[in-house]
């Protein structure tokens, strides 16, 4: 059974940093594309960043240069380092992993950035 558990969310002032973690169990972690989505209040869900099986990365324009996605295969954990946070980054952040035609999700973690 594939499970994803996020942690690391919280409240921070603008300009601050947070690191989100996503621990994946039940699957050979390193061979699939995975990433992070977010959904802010009154907004549509958007892809923040993803990490391909080959190690390539993609970022939303709104977070380029501020966020970094990475993973530690030995720990089956993916990270999202978020720096220079802005109030518009406030959202529920959810990690996912694509396994063939299926997408598995974590439960989400709240990030709140105050001005």
NUFISE-783362 format. One record per residue (C-alpha): x, y, z; residue in three letters. Coordinates in nm, 2 decimals. Layout:
! residues N
R      c1      c2      c3  residuo
R       X       Y       Z      ALA
...
//
This chain:
! residues 115
R      c1      c2      c3  residuo
R    0.00    0.00    0.00      UNK
R    0.15    0.33   -0.11      UNK
R    0.14    0.60    0.16      UNK
R    0.27    0.96    0.16      UNK
R    0.30    1.16    0.48      UNK
R    0.39    1.53    0.47      UNK
R    0.53    1.74    0.75      UNK
R    0.69    2.07    0.80      UNK
R    0.41    2.32    0.73      UNK
R    0.34    2.61    0.96      UNK
R    0.31    2.98    1.00      UNK
R    0.59    3.21    0.90      UNK
R    0.64    3.58    0.83      UNK
R    0.71    3.70    0.48      UNK
R    1.07    3.65    0.38      UNK
R    1.10    3.35    0.60      UNK
R    1.17    2.98    0.51      UNK
R    1.01    2.64    0.56      UNK
R    1.11    2.29    0.46      UNK
R    0.84    2.05    0.38      UNK
R    0.90    1.67    0.39      UNK
R    0.71    1.39    0.23      UNK
R    0.79    1.04    0.34      UNK
R    0.68    0.77    0.09      UNK
R    0.63    0.40    0.19      UNK
R    0.51    0.09    0.01      UNK
R    0.69    0.15   -0.32      UNK
R    1.03    0.17   -0.47      UNK
R    1.06    0.54   -0.42      UNK
R    1.33    0.64   -0.66      UNK
R    1.19    0.53   -0.99      UNK
R    0.88    0.75   -1.02      UNK
R    0.81    1.11   -1.09      UNK
R    0.69    1.29   -0.78      UNK
R    0.63    1.65   -0.67      UNK
R    0.42    1.90   -0.49      UNK
R    0.09    2.08   -0.56      UNK
R   -0.07    2.36   -0.36      UNK
R   -0.41    2.51   -0.33      UNK
R   -0.45    2.85   -0.18      UNK
R   -0.78    3.00   -0.05      UNK
R   -1.01    3.06   -0.33      UNK
R   -0.76    2.94   -0.59      UNK
R   -0.72    2.64   -0.82      UNK
R   -0.48    2.37   -0.73      UNK
R   -0.14    2.43   -0.90      UNK
R    0.17    2.23   -0.96      UNK
R    0.45    2.39   -0.76      UNK
R    0.74    2.16   -0.85      UNK
R    0.82    1.81   -0.97      UNK
R    1.11    1.58   -0.98      UNK
R    1.14    1.32   -1.26      UNK
R    1.27    0.97   -1.22      UNK
R    1.58    1.09   -1.41      UNK
R    1.64    1.37   -1.16      UNK
R    1.51    1.66   -1.36      UNK
R    1.32    1.93   -1.19      UNK
R    1.04    2.16   -1.30      UNK
R    0.90    2.46   -1.11      UNK
R    0.61    2.69   -1.14      UNK
R    0.72    3.04   -1.26      UNK
R    0.59    3.19   -0.93      UNK
R    0.84    2.99   -0.72      UNK
R    1.14    2.97   -0.95      UNK
R    1.45    3.09   -0.76      UNK
R    1.28    3.06   -0.42      UNK
R    1.18    2.69   -0.39      UNK
R    1.40    2.38   -0.43      UNK
R    1.27    2.03   -0.47      UNK
R    1.49    1.74   -0.38      UNK
R    1.48    1.38   -0.25      UNK
R    1.68    1.14   -0.04      UNK
R    1.64    0.80   -0.18      UNK
R    1.80    0.63    0.12      UNK
R    1.52    0.79    0.34      UNK
R    1.24    0.76    0.09      UNK
R    1.18    1.12    0.15      UNK
R    1.12    1.42   -0.08      UNK
R    1.17    1.78    0.03      UNK
R    1.05    2.12   -0.07      UNK
R    1.27    2.39    0.06      UNK
R    1.08    2.72    0.05      UNK
R    1.27    3.05    0.09      UNK
R    1.17    3.41    0.06      UNK
R    0.81    3.32    0.13      UNK
R    0.54    3.55    0.03      UNK
R    0.18    3.59    0.15      UNK
R    0.06    3.45   -0.18      UNK
R    0.24    3.13   -0.10      UNK
R   -0.02    3.06    0.16      UNK
R   -0.18    2.73    0.07      UNK
R   -0.22    2.36    0.16      UNK
R    0.07    2.18    0.01      UNK
R    0.03    1.82   -0.10      UNK
R    0.29    1.58   -0.22      UNK
R    0.22    1.32   -0.49      UNK
R    0.38    1.03   -0.67      UNK
R    0.29    0.90   -1.01      UNK
R    0.29    0.52   -1.03      UNK
R    0.22    0.41   -1.38      UNK
R   -0.14    0.55   -1.45      UNK
R   -0.21    0.62   -1.08      UNK
R   -0.14    0.92   -0.87      UNK
R   -0.11    0.88   -0.49      UNK
R   -0.14    1.18   -0.26      UNK
R   -0.04    1.28    0.09      UNK
R   -0.29    1.44    0.33      UNK
R   -0.16    1.79    0.28      UNK
R    0.01    2.04    0.51      UNK
R   -0.08    2.40    0.57      UNK
R    0.16    2.68    0.50      UNK
R    0.06    3.03    0.61      UNK
R    0.27    3.33    0.53      UNK
R    0.18    3.66    0.70      UNK
R    0.29    4.00    0.58      UNK
//
